[in-house]
Amino acid sequence: MRAGRFTVRSRAPAKIAEALADASARVLRKPGEGAALVFVTGPLRETLPEIAAAIAQVGCPVPVLIAGGGGVLDPDQEILVGEAAAVGLVWDAGRAEALPLDIGVDPDDEEAAREAILRALADRTGRGEPTALLFCRGEEPPEEALDALAEARVTPFLFGGGTSGPHGSAVVMPGSEPVIAANALLIIRGLRPPELRCSPACRLLTPLYAVTEHQGPWVFELDGRPALEVLREAKPSDEELIFTVVAPELGAPTHGGRPELLLRKIEGVAPARGGVLLSVTPPPGSRIALAMRSASAARADLEAIARELLRDTRGSAPCFGVYLMSSMSRGVNLHREGSVDVRILRQRFPNMPWIGLGTAFELGPYAGRPAFHSHTGVLALFTSPS
């Protein structure tokens, strides 16, 4: 399997289309196999329809999904949202389909949009476990979507994130007119599923406590004590961003000895009952801790994930990667310097083409199923037998 990537720092849609055409000519070998991703940031998010039209005009022979975000990344740099830039990735294996998910749906009807997304995921990915990339426009997923995804019949190899900009995403299928979509899906079959890992940008302030009493998203007891009391004892005095962290039950599979974590906002408290309101209903057996955003912990966790991926994929050749990271809670906004995550990935995968997008929220694995994340980086590593 071959893959190639490109970076364009220009406001001209034609330049992006030309770069994609050049990369496709270098990489693609078999008609009908492969796909392409294009991530754009800065002013290019305003001209996403023109970019899609230019790509359709050059006649890219594979499905293309285009998404706008709060910055883009390549193996050399992190490009911030204030700059006009696009990164692209093309690969030559698998049969792909790019789908707009909001055709005929009122864009202001969140419930209808959520149902359309879940229906498409169940219909298109519920069998056969293909790889799927989902991009949704918005600052965060609706609270109802957090619980609904946990119950939906979808492929475990689903990842993606929240786009930014007025248009969200676009899909370009060969021989068809481009379609602008608030929500879009790329489905890939006949390709080895990627290794998916999530890297939260946080440091735990407490142990992981068992949820011993809750009602929906309201958590009243942790290890038999009032939840609000437990969390108040641990809250630091400074003004760092504080989360609750949800982890699977004790004994659940881990990566490198570290439990999988979901970062969730504290939506409210009930002092009379000692309760804490989360943005999601904790799954049965969950454990909860208090955490704070941490640059050093985020760096160490991504380094550990990169090492583990190299170890876990021995006997395979890394072919290409996709990295989706919180544009507000990672990158330069966290580290106060650019390209920290880029350097980590480049060190571990020096010759692998990959691209990244700054996302409003993330979609990646949790306890064996896809889940919405926040303040997190999601790394998808695609390999082939060596």
C-alpha positions in Angstrom: 0.0 0.0 0.0 1.3 3.4 -0.9 0.3 6.9 0.4 1.4 10.4 -0.2 0.6 13.8 1.4 0.9 17.4 0.5 0.7 20.9 2.1 -0.4 24.1 0.4 -0.1 27.5 2.0 -2.3 29.5 -0.4 -5.8 31.0 -0.6 -6.2 29.7 -4.1 -8.5 26.7 -4.4 -6.9 25.7 -7.7 -3.5 25.3 -5.9 -5.1 22.7 -3.6 -6.7 20.9 -6.4 -3.5 20.8 -8.3 -1.6 19.4 -5.3 -4.2 16.7 -4.9 -4.0 15.8 -8.6 -0.2 15.6 -8.4 -0.3 13.4 -5.3 -2.9 11.2 -6.9 -0.8 10.7 -10.0 2.2 9.7 -7.9 0.3 7.3 -5.6 -2.8 5.8 -7.3 -2.3 2.6 -9.3 -5.6 0.7 -9.6 -8.8 2.2 -10.8 -11.5 2.3 -8.1 -9.2 1.8 -5.2 -8.1 4.4 -2.6 -9.4 7.6 -1.2 -8.2 11.1 -0.2 -8.6 13.5 2.8 -8.1 17.2 2.6 -8.0 19.3 5.8 -8.2 23.2 5.5 -7.9 26.0 8.1 -8.0 29.7 8.3 -9.7 31.7 5.5 -9.9 28.5 3.4 -12.8 27.3 5.5 -14.8 30.2 4.0 -14.1 29.0 0.5 -14.6 25.3 1.1 -17.3 25.1 -1.7 -14.8 26.6 -4.2 -12.1 24.1 -3.1 -14.5 21.2 -3.6 -15.5 22.5 -7.0 -11.8 22.8 -8.1 -11.1 19.3 -6.9 -14.1 18.0 -8.9 -12.9 19.9 -12.0 -9.5 18.3 -12.0 -11.2 14.9 -11.9 -9.7 13.2 -8.8 -10.3 9.4 -9.5 -11.0 8.5 -5.8 -13.5 9.7 -3.2 -12.4 12.8 -1.4 -13.6 14.1 2.0 -12.7 17.8 2.8 -13.0 19.1 6.4 -12.3 22.5 8.0 -10.8 22.9 11.4 -9.0 25.0 13.9 -5.5 24.4 12.5 -3.9 21.7 10.4 -0.8 19.5 10.9 1.7 17.6 8.8 5.0 15.8 9.7 6.8 19.2 9.6 4.7 21.7 11.4 1.5 22.7 13.2 -0.2 25.5 11.2 -2.5 27.7 13.3 -6.0 28.7 12.5 -5.1 32.2 11.5 -3.2 31.1 8.4 -4.6 29.9 5.1 -3.4 26.3 4.7 -4.5 22.9 3.5 -3.0 19.5 4.0 -3.9 16.4 2.0 -3.4 12.6 2.1 -4.0 10.1 -0.7 -3.7 6.3 -0.4 -4.1 3.6 -3.0 -5.9 0.7 -1.3 -9.5 -0.1 -0.2 -12.8 0.8 -1.7 -14.2 4.0 -0.3 -17.4 6.0 -0.3 -17.8 9.6 0.8 -21.3 10.5 2.0 -23.1 13.7 3.0 -25.3 12.9 6.0 -27.7 15.9 6.1 -29.4 15.8 2.7 -33.0 16.7 3.3 -32.4 17.5 7.0 -33.1 20.9 8.5 -29.7 22.2 9.6 -31.3 23.8 12.6 -33.0 20.6 13.8 -30.3 19.0 16.0 -32.5 16.0 16.8 -33.1 15.2 13.1 -29.4 15.7 12.3 -28.4 13.3 15.1 -30.9 10.7 14.0 -29.6 11.0 10.4 -26.0 10.4 11.5 -26.9 7.4 13.7 -29.1 5.9 11.0 -26.3 6.3 8.4 -23.8 4.8 10.8 -26.0 1.8 11.5 -27.0 1.2 7.9 -23.5 1.7 6.4 -21.2 0.4 9.1 -23.2 -1.9 11.3 -22.1 -5.0 9.4 -18.6 -5.9 8.2 -16.8 -3.5 10.6 -15.4 -1.1 7.9 -13.2 1.8 8.8 -15.3 5.0 9.0 -14.3 8.7 9.5 -17.1 11.0 10.7 -16.9 14.8 10.7 -19.7 16.9 12.3 -20.0 20.7 12.4 -20.3 22.2 15.8 -18.4 23.2 19.0 -19.5 20.0 20.8 -21.8 17.1 20.2 -25.4 17.4 21.6 -25.6 15.8 25.0 -28.2 13.3 23.7 -25.6 12.2 21.1 -23.2 11.2 23.8 -25.5 8.5 25.2 -27.1 7.6 21.8 -23.7 6.7 20.2 -23.0 4.3 23.1 -26.2 2.3 22.2 -25.9 2.5 18.4 -24.9 -0.4 16.2 -21.8 0.9 14.5 -18.3 -0.2 13.5 -15.7 -0.2 16.3 -13.3 1.4 13.8 -15.0 4.8 13.8 -13.1 8.0 14.4 -13.4 11.6 13.5 -14.2 15.0 15.1 -16.0 18.3 15.1 -15.3 20.7 12.2 -15.3 24.5 12.3 -16.1 27.2 9.8 -19.4 28.0 8.0 -19.5 24.9 5.8 -18.1 22.0 7.9 -17.2 19.4 5.3 -17.6 18.6 1.6 -17.5 15.3 -0.3 -16.4 14.7 -3.9 -17.1 11.4 -5.6 -15.5 10.7 -9.0 -17.8 11.8 -11.8 -20.2 13.6 -9.5 -20.9 17.1 -8.4 -19.4 18.0 -5.0 -21.7 18.3 -2.0 -21.3 20.6 0.9 -22.4 18.9 4.2 -22.5 19.9 7.8 -21.9 16.2 8.6 -20.0 13.9 6.3 -18.8 10.3 6.4 -16.0 8.4 4.7 -16.3 4.6 4.7 -13.4 2.4 3.7 -13.7 -1.3 3.0 -11.1 -3.9 2.0 -8.4 -2.2 4.0 -6.9 -3.4 7.2 -8.5 -1.4 10.1 -6.4 1.2 11.7 -4.9 1.0 15.2 -6.8 3.7 17.1 -5.6 5.4 20.2 -6.8 8.4 22.3 -4.6 10.7 24.3 -6.3 12.9 26.8 -4.6 16.2 27.7 -5.0 15.8 31.5 -3.4 14.8 34.8 -5.5 12.9 37.4 -5.9 14.7 40.7 -7.6 11.8 42.5 -7.7 8.0 42.3 -10.4 6.5 40.1 -13.4 6.0 42.4 -16.2 3.5 41.7 -19.6 5.0 40.9 -21.8 3.5 43.7 -24.9 5.6 43.1 -26.1 7.6 40.2 -29.3 8.5 38.3 -28.7 9.1 34.6 -25.9 11.7 34.4 -26.2 12.7 38.1 -23.6 11.0 40.2 -24.3 11.0 43.9 -21.8 8.6 45.4 -18.2 7.6 44.7 -17.0 4.6 46.7 -19.9 5.2 49.1 -19.1 8.8 49.7 -20.9 11.9 48.4 -19.5 12.6 45.0 -19.4 16.4 45.5 -17.4 16.0 48.8 -14.9 13.7 47.1 -14.3 16.2 44.3 -14.2 19.3 46.5 -11.4 17.8 48.6 -9.3 17.3 45.5 -9.9 20.5 43.6 -6.8 22.6 43.4 -6.8 26.3 44.4 -5.6 27.6 41.1 -7.7 28.4 38.0 -6.7 25.4 35.8 -9.3 23.8 33.7 -10.9 21.0 35.7 -12.8 18.0 34.4 -14.3 14.8 35.6 -12.7 11.7 34.0 -14.8 8.6 33.4 -12.9 5.2 33.1 -14.2 1.7 32.5 -14.7 -0.8 35.3 -11.7 -2.2 37.2 -10.2 -5.1 35.2 -11.1 -3.7 31.8 -8.4 -4.0 29.1 -5.8 -1.2 29.1 -3.1 0.1 26.8 0.3 0.0 28.5 -1.3 -0.4 31.9 -3.2 2.9 31.5 -7.0 2.9 31.6 -9.0 4.5 28.8 -10.4 7.8 29.8 -13.3 10.1 28.8 -13.0 13.7 29.8 -16.3 15.3 30.7 -17.4 18.7 31.9 -19.0 19.2 35.3 -22.4 20.6 34.2 -23.8 21.3 37.7 -24.0 20.3 41.3 -26.7 19.3 43.8 -25.2 20.3 47.3 -28.2 18.9 49.2 -27.6 15.4 47.9 -23.8 15.7 47.3 -24.4 15.1 43.6 -22.4 16.1 40.5 -24.0 16.4 37.0 -21.9 15.1 34.2 -22.4 15.7 30.4 -22.9 11.9 29.9 -24.5 9.0 31.8 -21.6 6.9 33.1 -21.8 3.3 31.7 -22.3 0.5 34.2 -19.2 -0.2 36.3 -17.6 3.1 35.6 -15.0 4.8 37.7 -14.6 8.6 38.1 -11.8 10.9 39.0 -11.1 14.6 39.0 -8.5 15.8 36.5 -6.9 19.0 35.3 -5.4 20.0 31.9 -1.7 19.4 31.8 0.9 20.0 29.1 3.4 17.6 30.6 0.9 14.8 31.0 -0.4 15.3 27.5 3.1 15.1 26.1 4.0 12.0 28.1 0.8 10.3 27.1 1.2 10.9 23.4 4.8 9.7 23.6 3.7 6.5 25.4 1.0 5.9 22.7 3.4 6.3 19.9 5.8 3.8 21.5 3.0 1.3 22.1 1.8 1.6 18.6 5.3 0.8 17.3 5.4 -2.2 19.6 1.9 -3.4 18.9 2.3 -3.2 15.1 5.6 -5.2 14.9 5.5 -7.3 11.8 3.5 -4.7 9.9 4.7 -1.6 8.0 3.2 1.8 9.0 1.7 3.2 5.8 -0.1 6.4 6.7 -1.8 8.1 9.7 -4.5 10.6 10.6 -4.2 12.7 13.8 -7.2 14.6 15.1 -6.6 16.8 18.1 -8.5 19.3 20.2 -7.8 22.7 18.7 -8.4 24.4 22.1 -6.8 22.1 24.5 -3.8 20.7 22.7 -1.2 22.1 20.3 0.1 25.6 20.9 -2.9 26.5 23.1 -1.7 23.9 25.6 2.1 23.8 25.2 2.6 27.6 24.5 4.8 26.5 21.6 3.9 25.0 18.3 4.5 21.5 16.8 5.0 19.6 20.1 2.7 16.8 19.0 4.2 17.0 15.5 7.7 16.3 16.9 6.5 13.4 18.9 4.9 11.7 15.9 7.8 12.5 13.6 10.3 11.0 16.0 8.4 7.7 16.1 7.2 7.6 12.5 9.9 9.5 10.6 9.0 8.3 7.1 5.3 7.9 7.3 3.0 10.3 5.6 0.3 11.7 7.8 -1.9 14.7 8.3 -3.8 16.3 11.2 -6.7 18.6 11.9 -7.6 20.7 14.9 -11.1 19.6 16.0 -13.8 21.1 18.2 -14.4 17.6 19.7 -13.0 14.2 19.0 -14.5 10.7 18.2 -12.4 7.7 19.1 -12.4 4.4 20.9 -13.5 3.9 24.5 -14.1 0.5 26.1 -14.3 -1.3 22.8 -16.7 1.2 21.2 -16.6 4.6 19.6 -17.3 7.5 21.9 -17.2 11.3 21.7 -14.1 12.8 23.5 -13.0 16.3 24.3 -9.6 17.8 25.1 -8.0 14.7 23.4 -5.9 13.6 20.5 -7.0 10.7 18.4 -4.3 8.9 16.4 -5.3 6.4 13.6 -2.3 4.3 12.3 -2.9 2.4 9.1 -0.5 -0.5 8.4 0.0 -3.3 5.9 1.8 -6.7 6.3 5.6 -6.2 5.9 
